[in-house]
């Protein structure tokens, strides 16, 4: 019996060592990212791992506000955070949890649908309010406290109320179909594909990636045009802050994705190399293929703290 126990113990030690050996085979990069970056980041991950066999990139998609709270509240390790809104990193992570962020891509809010959506043959950029207001039409949106697409949708309603003859539009749209709010914008895809809903407010890139039809809205309300920031800045919304029960005010702004390497990063050097890949012509080509345009030039509000290796990406002619 004693000999049997001894053999069993040695076997356990051997298996444990083998397990540890396997886990040490790769240098891991943990990436928290906006749900709307899931498709392009998966393609970037596959390409980068092919070029760098010793690297394993672990992608964790969530609403950008949730990504930030994983760092600030849950203290989870993270090597790169990529947000659908630079505001999230600047407001919730800098300066305590990160030193810098760099804006790298833009997007726009559209109304996405499919052929089976009610009134799909009628809806357009002029009548979308009356179509979505109908009792037999169900629309969905993301949760404003979790996801920038969620609060941007409400900001869009507020902007629309200023230019369309529909007083009380925001309140009406916020109260309608509340049972179809989801934590992040990509969670809405299953609802549209299963015909549970008729329409959703979505990023254009996500609609393109999933082969959906979509209505493009005027620049005055779709949050895509930097030159219209004076208009976008006229609306605000309070959303959940970095600590339980706290609130922060989001001001309307053109859509700009940003990323950073948080202070909690374990594999900082490898993370910086992957950020270089994301911002490179190869990474940007993947974004463009998936319906997102780069912000040219890339920009940062913390230029003096940006790693030297990333300074070149602020040059205006880099991607031209």
C-alpha positions as CSV (number, residue, x, y, z in Angstrom):
1,X,0.0,0.0,0.0
2,X,2.8,2.4,0.9
3,X,4.5,1.7,-2.4
4,X,1.2,2.3,-4.3
5,X,0.8,5.6,-2.5
6,X,4.3,6.6,-3.4
7,X,3.8,5.7,-7.1
8,X,0.5,7.7,-7.1
9,X,2.2,10.7,-5.6
10,X,5.0,10.6,-8.1
11,X,2.5,10.4,-10.9
12,X,0.6,13.4,-9.7
13,X,3.8,15.4,-9.5
14,X,4.8,14.4,-13.0
15,X,1.4,15.3,-14.4
16,X,1.4,18.7,-12.6
17,X,4.9,19.4,-14.0
18,X,3.8,18.5,-17.5
19,X,0.8,20.8,-17.1
20,X,3.0,23.6,-15.9
21,X,5.4,23.0,-18.8
22,X,2.5,23.3,-21.3
23,X,1.3,26.5,-19.8
24,X,4.8,28.0,-20.0
25,X,5.1,27.3,-23.7
26,X,3.6,30.6,-24.6
27,X,4.0,34.2,-23.6
28,X,0.4,35.4,-23.1
29,X,-1.0,38.9,-23.9
30,X,-4.4,39.5,-22.2
31,X,-6.5,42.0,-24.2
32,X,-9.8,43.5,-22.8
33,X,-11.6,45.0,-25.7
34,X,-14.9,46.5,-26.9
35,X,-17.3,43.9,-28.3
36,X,-17.4,45.8,-31.6
37,X,-13.7,45.0,-32.1
38,X,-14.3,41.2,-31.7
39,X,-14.1,40.4,-35.4
40,X,-11.1,42.5,-36.4
41,X,-9.2,41.7,-33.2
42,X,-9.7,38.0,-33.8
43,X,-8.2,38.4,-37.3
44,X,-5.3,40.4,-35.9
45,X,-4.7,37.8,-33.2
46,X,-4.6,34.9,-35.8
47,X,-2.2,36.8,-38.0
48,X,0.0,38.0,-35.2
49,X,0.3,34.5,-33.6
50,X,1.1,33.1,-37.0
51,X,4.0,35.6,-37.3
52,X,5.0,35.1,-33.6
53,X,4.7,31.4,-32.7
54,X,5.7,32.0,-29.1
55,X,2.8,34.4,-28.4
56,X,-0.7,33.5,-27.2
57,X,-3.2,36.4,-27.3
58,X,-6.2,36.0,-25.0
59,X,-9.1,38.2,-26.1
60,X,-11.8,39.2,-23.6
61,X,-14.6,41.2,-25.3
62,X,-17.1,43.2,-23.2
63,X,-18.7,46.6,-23.1
64,X,-15.9,49.1,-22.8
65,X,-17.2,50.4,-19.4
66,X,-17.1,46.8,-18.1
67,X,-13.6,46.3,-19.5
68,X,-12.5,49.3,-17.5
69,X,-14.2,48.1,-14.3
70,X,-12.5,44.7,-14.6
71,X,-9.3,46.7,-14.1
72,X,-10.4,49.3,-11.5
73,X,-12.8,47.2,-9.4
74,X,-11.9,43.5,-10.0
75,X,-8.2,44.2,-10.3
76,X,-7.9,41.6,-13.1
77,X,-4.6,41.4,-15.0
78,X,-4.7,43.1,-18.4
79,X,-1.9,43.8,-20.9
80,X,-4.0,45.9,-23.4
81,X,-7.3,47.6,-23.1
82,X,-9.1,48.8,-26.3
83,X,-12.2,50.9,-25.8
84,X,-14.9,52.0,-28.2
85,X,-14.5,55.4,-26.7
86,X,-11.4,57.2,-25.6
87,X,-13.5,58.8,-22.9
88,X,-13.7,55.5,-21.0
89,X,-9.9,55.2,-20.7
90,X,-9.3,58.9,-20.0
91,X,-12.1,59.1,-17.4
92,X,-11.8,55.7,-15.6
93,X,-8.2,54.6,-16.0
94,X,-6.0,57.7,-16.3
95,X,-4.0,58.6,-14.3
96,X,-4.3,55.9,-11.6
97,X,-4.5,52.8,-13.8
98,X,-2.9,54.0,-17.1
99,X,-0.7,56.9,-18.3
100,X,-1.8,57.3,-21.9
101,X,-4.3,56.4,-24.6
102,X,-4.1,56.6,-28.4
103,X,-7.1,57.2,-30.6
104,X,-6.9,54.8,-33.6
105,X,-10.3,54.3,-35.3
106,X,-13.7,55.7,-35.9
107,X,-17.2,54.4,-36.7
108,X,-20.8,55.5,-36.9
109,X,-24.2,54.6,-35.5
110,X,-26.7,53.0,-37.9
111,X,-30.0,51.3,-37.7
112,X,-29.4,47.6,-38.7
113,X,-32.1,45.1,-39.8
114,X,-32.7,42.2,-42.1
115,X,-35.3,41.3,-44.8
116,X,-37.7,39.8,-42.2
117,X,-37.8,43.0,-40.1
118,X,-41.3,44.5,-40.1
119,X,-41.6,47.4,-42.7
120,X,-38.0,46.7,-43.9
121,X,-39.2,47.7,-47.4
122,X,-40.4,51.1,-46.1
123,X,-37.8,52.3,-43.6
124,X,-35.4,55.0,-44.6
125,X,-33.4,57.9,-43.1
126,X,-36.5,60.2,-43.2
127,X,-39.1,57.9,-41.6
128,X,-37.2,55.8,-39.1
129,X,-38.7,57.5,-36.1
130,X,-42.3,56.8,-37.1
131,X,-41.4,53.2,-38.1
132,X,-39.6,52.4,-34.8
133,X,-42.4,54.1,-32.8
134,X,-45.0,51.6,-34.1
135,X,-46.4,49.2,-31.5
136,X,-45.7,46.1,-33.6
137,X,-42.1,47.0,-34.1
138,X,-39.4,45.9,-31.6
139,X,-36.0,47.6,-31.6
140,X,-33.0,46.8,-29.4
141,X,-30.0,48.8,-28.1
142,X,-27.0,48.3,-25.8
143,X,-26.9,49.2,-22.1
144,X,-25.7,52.8,-21.6
145,X,-24.1,51.9,-18.2
146,X,-22.0,49.1,-19.8
147,X,-21.3,50.0,-23.3
148,X,-20.5,53.2,-25.3
149,X,-22.8,52.1,-28.2
150,X,-25.6,52.1,-25.5
151,X,-25.0,55.7,-24.3
152,X,-24.3,56.9,-27.9
153,X,-27.7,55.6,-28.9
154,X,-29.3,57.7,-26.3
155,X,-27.2,60.7,-27.3
156,X,-28.3,60.1,-30.8
157,X,-32.0,60.3,-29.7
158,X,-31.2,63.6,-28.0
159,X,-29.6,65.0,-31.1
160,X,-32.5,63.8,-33.3
161,X,-34.9,65.5,-31.0
162,X,-33.2,68.8,-31.9
163,X,-33.6,68.5,-35.6
164,X,-36.8,66.4,-36.1
165,X,-40.3,67.6,-35.2
166,X,-40.8,64.9,-32.6
167,X,-40.9,66.5,-29.1
168,X,-40.3,64.0,-26.3
169,X,-38.6,61.6,-28.7
170,X,-35.8,60.7,-26.3
171,X,-38.1,59.7,-23.5
172,X,-40.3,57.8,-25.8
173,X,-37.5,55.8,-27.4
174,X,-35.8,55.1,-24.0
175,X,-39.0,53.7,-22.5
176,X,-39.9,51.6,-25.6
177,X,-38.8,47.9,-25.7
178,X,-36.7,48.1,-22.5
179,X,-36.7,44.3,-22.3
180,X,-34.4,44.2,-25.3
181,X,-31.5,46.1,-23.9
182,X,-28.3,44.0,-23.8
183,X,-24.9,44.5,-22.1
184,X,-22.9,45.2,-25.3
185,X,-23.8,45.9,-28.9
186,X,-22.7,42.6,-30.4
187,X,-25.1,40.8,-28.1
188,X,-27.9,42.3,-30.2
189,X,-26.8,40.3,-33.3
190,X,-28.4,37.1,-32.0
191,X,-31.7,38.9,-31.5
192,X,-31.8,40.2,-35.1
193,X,-30.6,36.9,-36.6
194,X,-33.3,35.0,-34.7
195,X,-35.9,37.6,-35.8
196,X,-36.7,38.3,-32.1
197,X,-36.4,42.0,-32.9
198,X,-36.9,44.1,-36.0
199,X,-34.2,46.7,-35.7
200,X,-31.2,47.6,-33.6
201,X,-29.0,50.7,-33.1
202,X,-25.5,49.4,-34.0
203,X,-22.1,50.3,-35.2
204,X,-21.8,50.3,-39.0
205,X,-18.8,48.1,-38.8
206,X,-20.7,45.4,-36.9
207,X,-23.6,45.5,-39.4
208,X,-21.0,45.1,-42.3
209,X,-19.3,42.2,-40.6
210,X,-22.5,40.3,-40.1
211,X,-24.0,41.0,-43.5
212,X,-26.9,43.0,-42.2
213,X,-28.8,45.8,-44.0
214,X,-28.6,49.2,-42.4
215,X,-29.9,52.8,-42.6
216,X,-27.3,55.5,-42.5
217,X,-28.4,58.5,-40.5
218,X,-27.5,62.1,-41.1
219,X,-24.0,63.2,-39.8
220,X,-25.7,65.6,-37.5
221,X,-26.8,62.7,-35.3
222,X,-24.8,59.6,-36.2
223,X,-21.7,60.7,-34.2
224,X,-19.3,59.9,-37.1
225,X,-18.0,63.4,-38.2
226,X,-15.3,65.2,-36.1
227,X,-16.2,68.5,-37.8
228,X,-19.7,68.3,-36.2
229,X,-18.4,68.0,-32.6
230,X,-19.9,71.5,-31.9
231,X,-23.3,69.9,-32.5
232,X,-22.5,66.6,-30.7
233,X,-21.2,68.4,-27.7
234,X,-24.6,69.9,-27.0
235,X,-26.0,66.7,-25.5
236,X,-24.9,64.8,-22.4
237,X,-25.9,61.6,-20.4
238,X,-25.0,60.4,-16.9
239,X,-23.8,56.8,-16.8
240,X,-22.3,54.5,-14.1
241,X,-18.9,55.5,-12.9
242,X,-15.8,53.6,-11.8
243,X,-17.1,52.8,-8.3
244,X,-20.5,51.3,-7.3
245,X,-23.2,54.0,-7.2
246,X,-21.1,56.7,-8.8
247,X,-22.0,58.6,-12.0
248,X,-20.0,60.2,-14.7
249,X,-21.3,62.6,-17.4
250,X,-20.7,61.6,-21.0
251,X,-20.7,64.5,-23.5
252,X,-21.6,63.9,-27.1
253,X,-18.4,63.4,-29.3
254,X,-17.5,61.8,-32.6
255,X,-16.9,58.1,-32.2
256,X,-13.2,57.4,-31.6
257,X,-11.7,54.1,-30.4
258,X,-8.6,54.2,-28.2
259,X,-6.3,51.8,-26.5
260,X,-3.7,51.7,-23.8
261,X,-1.4,49.4,-21.9
262,X,-2.6,49.6,-18.2
263,X,-0.3,49.8,-15.3
264,X,-1.3,46.3,-14.2
265,X,0.1,44.8,-17.4
266,X,2.2,41.8,-16.7
267,X,3.7,41.3,-20.2
268,X,4.3,44.9,-21.1
269,X,7.0,44.5,-23.7
270,X,5.0,41.9,-25.7
271,X,1.9,44.0,-25.3
272,X,3.7,47.0,-26.8
273,X,4.7,44.9,-29.8
274,X,1.1,43.8,-30.4
275,X,-0.1,47.4,-30.1
276,X,2.5,48.3,-32.8
277,X,0.9,45.6,-35.0
278,X,-2.7,46.9,-34.4
279,X,-1.6,50.4,-35.4
280,X,0.6,49.2,-38.4
281,X,-0.6,49.3,-42.0
282,X,-1.3,45.5,-41.6
283,X,-3.5,46.0,-38.6
284,X,-5.3,49.0,-40.1
285,X,-6.0,47.1,-43.3
286,X,-7.8,44.5,-41.2
287,X,-9.9,47.3,-39.5
288,X,-10.8,48.8,-42.9
289,X,-11.8,45.4,-44.3
290,X,-14.2,45.1,-41.4
291,X,-15.9,48.4,-41.9
292,X,-13.9,50.7,-39.6
293,X,-11.7,53.6,-40.7
294,X,-8.5,54.7,-39.0
295,X,-8.3,58.1,-37.5
296,X,-5.5,59.8,-39.5
297,X,-3.3,60.8,-38.0
298,X,-3.7,58.8,-34.8
299,X,-3.8,61.2,-31.8
300,X,-3.2,61.2,-28.1
301,X,-4.0,63.7,-25.3
302,X,-0.9,62.4,-23.4
303,X,1.7,62.7,-26.1
304,X,4.5,63.2,-23.6
305,X,3.7,59.9,-21.9
306,X,3.2,57.9,-25.0
307,X,5.9,55.1,-25.4
308,X,8.6,56.1,-27.8
309,X,7.8,53.1,-30.0
310,X,4.3,54.6,-30.7
311,X,5.4,58.2,-31.4
312,X,5.7,57.6,-35.1
313,X,1.9,56.8,-35.3
314,X,1.1,60.4,-34.6
315,X,2.6,61.5,-38.0
316,X,-0.1,62.8,-40.4
317,X,1.3,61.1,-43.5
318,X,1.9,57.7,-41.9
319,X,-1.2,55.9,-43.4
320,X,-1.6,58.1,-46.5
